[in-house]
Amino acid sequence: MKKNWQIFVVLAIIILAAASRLVHHPFNFTPIIALALFAGCYSKKHWAIILPLGAMLVSDYFIGFYDWQVMASVYVGFAIAFYIGWFLKKHKTWYGVGAAALISSVVFFGVTNFAVWGFFEWYPHTWAGLVSCFTLALPFFRNSLAGDLIYSAALFGLFETAIYFVDKKNWIKQNTTSPEKV
Protein backbone atom coordinates (compact mmCIF):
# COMPACT_ATOMS: atom_id res chain seq x y z
CA MET A 1 0.00 0.00 0.00
CA LYS A 2 1.39 3.40 -0.83
CA LYS A 3 2.61 5.29 2.22
CA ASN A 4 0.19 8.20 1.63
CA TRP A 5 -2.75 5.81 1.70
CA GLN A 6 -1.41 4.11 4.82
CA ILE A 7 -1.14 7.46 6.58
CA PHE A 8 -4.65 8.42 5.47
CA VAL A 9 -6.09 5.09 6.67
CA VAL A 10 -4.29 5.32 10.03
CA LEU A 11 -5.58 8.87 10.57
CA ALA A 12 -9.11 7.88 9.57
CA ILE A 13 -9.10 4.91 11.96
CA ILE A 14 -7.82 7.09 14.83
CA ILE A 15 -10.53 9.70 14.22
CA LEU A 16 -13.29 7.10 13.84
CA ALA A 17 -12.22 5.22 16.97
CA ALA A 18 -12.17 8.45 18.99
CA ALA A 19 -15.55 9.46 17.56
CA SER A 20 -17.01 6.08 18.51
CA ARG A 21 -16.71 7.16 22.15
CA LEU A 22 -19.68 9.42 21.43
CA VAL A 23 -21.89 6.42 20.61
CA HIS A 24 -23.80 4.66 23.39
CA HIS A 25 -21.91 1.56 24.57
CA PRO A 26 -21.71 -0.67 27.65
CA PHE A 27 -19.70 0.88 30.50
CA ASN A 28 -15.98 0.89 29.71
CA PHE A 29 -16.42 -1.09 26.48
CA THR A 30 -14.59 1.49 24.41
CA PRO A 31 -11.88 1.54 21.74
CA ILE A 32 -9.51 3.92 23.56
CA ILE A 33 -6.78 1.42 24.45
CA ALA A 34 -7.02 -0.24 21.03
CA LEU A 35 -6.77 3.24 19.51
CA ALA A 36 -3.63 4.00 21.52
CA LEU A 37 -2.02 0.67 20.60
CA PHE A 38 -2.90 1.11 16.94
CA ALA A 39 -1.64 4.70 16.82
CA GLY A 40 1.60 3.72 18.57
CA CYS A 41 2.20 0.76 16.29
CA TYR A 42 1.61 2.58 13.01
CA SER A 43 2.97 6.03 13.86
CA LYS A 44 6.34 6.99 12.46
CA LYS A 45 7.36 9.49 15.16
CA HIS A 46 7.10 9.53 18.96
CA TRP A 47 5.43 12.94 18.86
CA ALA A 48 2.59 11.36 16.87
CA ILE A 49 0.97 10.65 20.23
CA ILE A 50 -0.43 14.18 19.89
CA LEU A 51 -2.99 13.03 17.30
CA PRO A 52 -4.72 10.31 19.36
CA LEU A 53 -4.47 12.43 22.53
CA GLY A 54 -5.99 15.34 20.61
CA ALA A 55 -8.76 13.09 19.31
CA MET A 56 -9.42 11.97 22.90
CA LEU A 57 -9.51 15.59 24.08
CA VAL A 58 -12.00 16.55 21.37
CA SER A 59 -14.23 13.57 22.19
CA ASP A 60 -13.97 14.44 25.93
CA TYR A 61 -15.13 17.94 25.04
CA PHE A 62 -18.34 16.47 23.59
CA ILE A 63 -18.77 13.77 26.24
CA GLY A 64 -18.00 16.15 29.08
CA PHE A 65 -14.92 16.74 31.16
CA TYR A 66 -14.60 15.19 34.61
CA ASP A 67 -12.29 15.38 37.63
CA TRP A 68 -8.90 16.50 36.39
CA GLN A 69 -7.03 13.91 38.49
CA VAL A 70 -8.93 10.98 36.99
CA MET A 71 -8.84 12.56 33.54
CA ALA A 72 -5.06 12.96 33.82
CA SER A 73 -4.72 9.30 34.85
CA VAL A 74 -6.80 8.25 31.83
CA TYR A 75 -4.48 10.22 29.53
CA VAL A 76 -1.39 8.74 31.24
CA GLY A 77 -2.80 5.22 30.81
CA PHE A 78 -3.57 6.06 27.19
CA ALA A 79 -0.03 7.36 26.62
CA ILE A 80 1.48 4.20 28.15
CA ALA A 81 -0.67 2.11 25.79
CA PHE A 82 0.61 4.23 22.88
CA TYR A 83 4.20 3.37 23.78
CA ILE A 84 3.32 -0.30 24.24
CA GLY A 85 2.01 -0.05 20.66
CA TRP A 86 5.31 1.59 19.67
CA PHE A 87 7.13 -1.48 21.03
CA LEU A 88 4.60 -3.75 19.30
CA LYS A 89 5.68 -2.28 15.95
CA LYS A 90 8.72 -4.59 15.96
CA HIS A 91 6.78 -7.63 17.24
CA LYS A 92 3.54 -7.41 15.28
CA THR A 93 1.83 -10.81 15.37
CA TRP A 94 -1.72 -11.77 16.30
CA TYR A 95 -0.58 -12.98 19.73
CA GLY A 96 1.62 -9.87 20.14
CA VAL A 97 -1.41 -7.65 19.55
CA GLY A 98 -3.42 -9.73 22.04
CA ALA A 99 -0.65 -9.55 24.64
CA ALA A 100 -0.24 -5.80 24.11
CA ALA A 101 -3.99 -5.28 24.52
CA LEU A 102 -4.00 -7.37 27.70
CA ILE A 103 -0.96 -5.60 29.20
CA SER A 104 -2.31 -2.17 28.24
CA SER A 105 -5.68 -3.01 29.75
CA VAL A 106 -4.12 -4.09 33.05
CA VAL A 107 -1.84 -1.02 33.17
CA PHE A 108 -4.76 1.31 32.36
CA PHE A 109 -6.86 -0.35 35.08
CA GLY A 110 -4.03 0.03 37.58
CA VAL A 111 -3.22 3.65 36.78
CA THR A 112 -6.81 4.91 36.73
CA ASN A 113 -7.96 3.04 39.84
CA PHE A 114 -4.87 4.04 41.76
CA ALA A 115 -5.73 7.66 40.91
CA VAL A 116 -9.31 7.18 42.14
CA TRP A 117 -8.01 5.73 45.40
CA GLY A 118 -5.25 8.33 45.81
CA PHE A 119 -7.09 11.54 44.92
CA PHE A 120 -10.54 10.99 46.37
CA GLU A 121 -11.95 10.22 49.79
CA TRP A 122 -14.15 7.40 48.49
CA TYR A 123 -11.85 4.78 50.00
CA PRO A 124 -9.63 4.97 53.08
CA HIS A 125 -6.02 5.67 52.18
CA THR A 126 -4.89 2.35 53.59
CA TRP A 127 -3.95 -1.00 52.11
CA ALA A 128 -7.51 -2.23 52.77
CA GLY A 129 -8.92 0.84 51.01
CA LEU A 130 -6.70 0.25 47.99
CA VAL A 131 -7.75 -3.41 47.82
CA SER A 132 -11.40 -2.36 48.15
CA CYS A 133 -11.04 0.20 45.36
CA PHE A 134 -9.53 -2.34 42.97
CA THR A 135 -11.99 -5.07 43.97
CA LEU A 136 -15.03 -2.87 43.38
CA ALA A 137 -13.63 -1.82 40.00
CA LEU A 138 -13.32 -5.41 38.70
CA PRO A 139 -16.75 -5.44 36.98
CA PHE A 140 -15.64 -2.40 34.94
CA PHE A 141 -12.35 -4.12 34.13
CA ARG A 142 -14.20 -7.04 32.55
CA ASN A 143 -15.84 -4.70 30.01
CA SER A 144 -12.58 -2.78 29.46
CA LEU A 145 -10.62 -5.93 28.79
CA ALA A 146 -13.27 -7.28 26.42
CA GLY A 147 -13.43 -3.96 24.56
CA ASP A 148 -9.63 -3.67 24.37
CA LEU A 149 -9.24 -7.17 22.95
CA ILE A 150 -12.14 -6.93 20.49
CA TYR A 151 -11.35 -3.42 19.24
CA SER A 152 -7.63 -4.25 18.96
CA ALA A 153 -8.43 -7.32 16.89
CA ALA A 154 -10.76 -5.24 14.72
CA LEU A 155 -8.41 -2.27 14.18
CA PHE A 156 -5.26 -4.28 13.57
CA GLY A 157 -7.05 -7.02 11.64
CA LEU A 158 -8.85 -4.67 9.29
CA PHE A 159 -5.76 -2.59 8.63
CA GLU A 160 -3.48 -5.57 8.01
CA THR A 161 -6.13 -7.18 5.80
CA ALA A 162 -6.38 -3.99 3.75
CA ILE A 163 -2.60 -3.85 3.37
CA TYR A 164 -2.50 -7.50 2.33
CA PHE A 165 -5.13 -7.12 -0.38
CA VAL A 166 -3.79 -3.85 -1.73
CA ASP A 167 -0.23 -5.20 -1.83
CA LYS A 168 -1.43 -8.44 -3.42
CA LYS A 169 -3.38 -6.52 -6.06
CA ASN A 170 -0.32 -4.37 -6.83
CA TRP A 171 1.93 -7.43 -6.99
CA ILE A 172 -0.44 -9.16 -9.43
CA LYS A 173 -0.68 -5.99 -11.52
CA GLN A 174 3.12 -5.69 -11.69
CA ASN A 175 3.78 -9.35 -12.43
CA THR A 176 1.20 -10.19 -15.06
CA THR A 177 1.67 -9.62 -18.71
CA SER A 178 -0.87 -7.60 -20.53
CA PRO A 179 -2.18 -8.84 -23.90
CA GLU A 180 -0.36 -5.97 -25.63
CA LYS A 181 3.04 -7.22 -24.37
CA VAL A 182 2.55 -10.78 -25.56
C-alpha positions, 0 to 999 in steps of 0.5 A: 500500500502506498505510504500516503494511503497508509497514513490516510487510513491510520488517521481515519481509523484514529478519528473514527475510533475516537468518535465512537466514544460518542456512541452509546456503549456498555460501560468501559467497552470502548476503543480507547486502548485499542486506539492508543495501541494502533496509533503507537504501532503505526505512527512513524514518530514519537510525537505522533501521540499528539494526534490520538491524545488530541482526538481523545480531548476533542471527544472528551469535550463532547462527552463532558470533562470530569475530575482532572485527576482521573482525567489525567490518569486516563491520559497517562494510561492512554499514553502508556498504551501508545508506547506499548504499541510503539514497542509492538511495531517490531513484534507485530503478530496476532498474539503480540497484539493480544498480549499488548492489549492485555498488558495495556488493559491491566496497566490502564486499570491500575493507573486509573484506579490508583488515581481514584483511590489516591485523589478521592476520599471514596476509600480509606487511604490504607492498604484495605482501602486500595484493595477495596477500590480495585476489587469494586472496580473489577466489573468495569475491568471485565468490560474494558478488557473485552473492549480492548481485545475486540477493538484491537483485533478489529483495528489491527485485523482490518488494517493488516487485511487492507494492506495484504489485499492492496499489496497483493493486487499491486503485486499481481498488476506488476507481475502479469503480462498484458495482452499488448506485451505478448 
